Amino acid sequence: MTDHADNTVCRLADLTPDELRNTIVRKEKLSPVLTLFEIRAPLIAKAVKAGQFVMVWMGEQSERIPLTVSDWDPNKGTITIIFQEVGRSTIELGQLNEGDYIPSLSGPLGKPTEIDKYGTVVVIGGGVGTAIARPVAVAMKNAGNHLITIVGAREKSLVILENEMRAVSDEIIITTDDGSYGRKGVVTEPLKELLDERKIDLVVAIGPLPMMYAVAKTTKPYGVKTIVSLDPIMIDGTGMCGGCRVTVGGKTMFTCVDGPDFDAHEVDWEELRARKAFYFNEEQIQKEIALSGGGSK
Amino acid sequence: MARGGPRNPMPQQDVAERVKNFDEVALGYTEEMALDEAERCLGCAKKPCVAGCPVNIDIPAFIKLIKEKDYIGAAREIKKTNSLPAICGRVCPQETQCEAVCILAKKGEPVAIGRLERFAADWEAAHPDGKSPTQPENPELAKYHVAVIGSGPAGLTVAGDLAKMGYSVTVFEALHKIGGVLRYGIPEFRLPRDILDREVEYVKSLGVTFLTDVVVGRTFKVTDLLEQGFEAVFIGTGAGAPKLLGIPGENLSGIYSGNEWLTRINLMRAHREDYATPIKIPKKACIVGAGNTAMDCARTALRIGAEQVTIVYRRSRAEMPARAEEVENAEHEGVVFKLLTNPVRFIGDEKGAVKAMECLRMELGEPDDSGRRRPIPVPGSEFEIECDTVIVALGQNPNPLIRTTTEGLKCESWGGICINPETGMTSIPGVFAGGDAVTGEATVISAMGAGKIAAAGIDRYIREKHGI
């Protein structure tokens, strides 16, 4: 990732149709359930900034899903996404290979994370959320912050991007729930110690909803500004449907255009949790379809 | 001599059957019906219908061709000014436009212009004569490129018109399929997908390039397009941001905007088990609002298997903004209308899903700014309506994406883009706009009318700039 990509847009006229086909140029299995794709998407690679996402659609019967961009190279014209195979769409996405095309990829969407020189910044990545936290960490470091990263996962095989995070951090703490790697426990434990020990100016937490909620509760008593990157259910990703709406500070926001970053202390977490879980049964049925190989390709 | 008497009714799919499928409700005229209906047109000299049409189709001319059994000729006549006749014949509110001013309407029923338009367009599609579509008027213009943002009715019109003139046109669409509101908004039983595909193919056959998955404002900016060598840019991004009620409980699960409901079903086909996008089949669905979108939501809910569908509207029947025909269709299909009723809050269950809607009864007072009688709440009239699905269909605001990412683009305080009404040009030279992005939510045909004005404006702008 270059931080200061030159601002010229990719000239459409210079691109062949083949270059606009979202070809997967590199596939890496980071763990049995975590997959990395580097995708040729020159228009998105030129425009994307830390914190933004893309919408992916894989064909007629597919749904549209948001995936946050983990890395990009405007010169090569590629973006990188890392996803966990949890439902029908991500399982089917994981079945694609190098050389395959992604039928529809649009973005970058959402507002970029607000990067500034805050002072001491703690960036927390939980599970696959670390993929999203990485570009934010890089940008925060480059903006002149003292960067502390906390990378949390359930167990050792789910710890991703450790070297990349280590390279950019002034300090790094790794936790696993089962103690199979790094410190045993959850990310909020070292976070609380940091908050007790010294002045933290900003916390950015990206990961599963319960983790972000726990971080919000941990930092609140200290009055430390805390940003989270939300991933509610989305359909179009462009502000058209309001399916991704979330209450922040008593106001209704559309995550896709007003977010995905919001003030963690203002988010109505209970409501978000309920909205995300609404289609749980339907999602399980779809997952079965994907696992039995009956989905769309 | 023109025949007198009433117009030919539109044959419809039987109501008991149609609520179980997504096939088109209106079946279209037979040749016999079309010939008989065409005979009703007086071919009057004043042609008030032409002025009543936002794209000024020469209506008496195409009806005359139908009378002469030259149906393909009739379709081509319409296509001189309207690239999407099969769509307009289906979704235009003719009763407030061409048909409203038909001379026959003074004493009886107007000529069924929309039905004849549809007949001609469908005939042409069913009887391809292998002739290539219109050749560009001036192939010299092909060296000038125009970018069109949005592939809805306004964008398709601008693209079609400019391609016919000879310009090279690229349409950028944010979604993965072309058609904008025609695709995600209007249900199949009003506008079958093969008809839409056919009209889009026609625009493609004129030489227009479509690029899906490009979100202008994000993937690149409007002004980037000018820097990339496009001579002009047309913004036809529609009114894509749903209006909500702003009352407590509105973000409970099971409460959708009209856009979300229709997008899930029309674009993503969530009601089909083999499609990945989920939806819950309602037991009791309430639709808030009484415009065309509300009718579409209600009728769609019935078709996916809802047991009970109720339209809740704060005014009375006379004030409903939907086309009378759509209200009638909804009613025949079993939609219940609860009028003079206004929701004040939503009540959720222990899982955060909606289970009821608390409403107030309303009375009508003096006319308000819209000229419609203002609804006034009856104190103490609170009551609850049980429901597991609520669809809020109150209309749309313009999508803020372009407005907030285009420096120097002058907009109204409510978000509509300001244009010169004669040329369609915005505050940025070379950037034009039209349709719902300018007016707020309106009709397909008014967006097409705006598209025609902008296409002419773009043509003039490019000619003046290059001294052609």
Chai-1 contact restraints between the chains, C-beta under 6 A:
chainA,res_idxA,chainB,res_idxB,connection_type,confidence,min_distance_angstrom,max_distance_angstrom,comment,restraint_id
A,V9,B,F220,contact,1.0,0.0,6.0,A-B,restraint_1
A,V9,B,D224,contact,1.0,0.0,6.0,A-B,restraint_2
A,R11,B,Q228,contact,1.0,0.0,6.0,A-B,restraint_3
A,L43,B,T219,contact,1.0,0.0,6.0,A-B,restraint_4
A,A47,B,T219,contact,1.0,0.0,6.0,A-B,restraint_5
A,W57,B,H176,contact,1.0,0.0,6.0,A-B,restraint_6
A,Q61,B,D274,contact,1.0,0.0,6.0,A-B,restraint_7
A,Q61,B,Y275,contact,1.0,0.0,6.0,A-B,restraint_8
A,S62,B,A276,contact,1.0,0.0,6.0,A-B,restraint_9
A,E63,B,A276,contact,1.0,0.0,6.0,A-B,restraint_10
A,E63,B,T277,contact,1.0,0.0,6.0,A-B,restraint_11
A,R88,B,A276,contact,1.0,0.0,6.0,A-B,restraint_12
A,S89,B,A276,contact,1.0,0.0,6.0,A-B,restraint_13
A,S104,B,H176,contact,1.0,0.0,6.0,A-B,restraint_14
A,S104,B,D213,contact,1.0,0.0,6.0,A-B,restraint_15
A,S106,B,D213,contact,1.0,0.0,6.0,A-B,restraint_16
A,S106,B,V215,contact,1.0,0.0,6.0,A-B,restraint_17
A,P108,B,R218,contact,1.0,0.0,6.0,A-B,restraint_18
A,L109,B,R218,contact,1.0,0.0,6.0,A-B,restraint_19
A,I235,B,T263,contact,1.0,0.0,6.0,A-B,restraint_20
A,T238,B,A174,contact,1.0,0.0,6.0,A-B,restraint_21
A,T238,B,V215,contact,1.0,0.0,6.0,A-B,restraint_22
A,G239,B,A241,contact,1.0,0.0,6.0,A-B,restraint_23
A,G239,B,N399,contact,1.0,0.0,6.0,A-B,restraint_24
A,M240,B,G240,contact,1.0,0.0,6.0,A-B,restraint_25
A,M240,B,N259,contact,1.0,0.0,6.0,A-B,restraint_26
A,C241,B,N259,contact,1.0,0.0,6.0,A-B,restraint_27
A,C241,B,E260,contact,1.0,0.0,6.0,A-B,restraint_28
A,C241,B,T263,contact,1.0,0.0,6.0,A-B,restraint_29
A,G242,B,P242,contact,1.0,0.0,6.0,A-B,restraint_30
A,G242,B,S257,contact,1.0,0.0,6.0,A-B,restraint_31
A,G242,B,E260,contact,1.0,0.0,6.0,A-B,restraint_32
A,G243,B,E260,contact,1.0,0.0,6.0,A-B,restraint_33
A,R245,B,N251,contact,1.0,0.0,6.0,A-B,restraint_34
A,T247,B,N251,contact,1.0,0.0,6.0,A-B,restraint_35
A,E271,B,N251,contact,1.0,0.0,6.0,A-B,restraint_36
A,A274,B,S253,contact,1.0,0.0,6.0,A-B,restraint_37
A,A274,B,G352,contact,1.0,0.0,6.0,A-B,restraint_38
A,R275,B,S253,contact,1.0,0.0,6.0,A-B,restraint_39
A,F278,B,S253,contact,1.0,0.0,6.0,A-B,restraint_40
A,Y279,B,P278,contact,1.0,0.0,6.0,A-B,restraint_41
A,E282,B,P278,contact,1.0,0.0,6.0,A-B,restraint_42
A,Q286,B,A276,contact,1.0,0.0,6.0,A-B,restraint_43
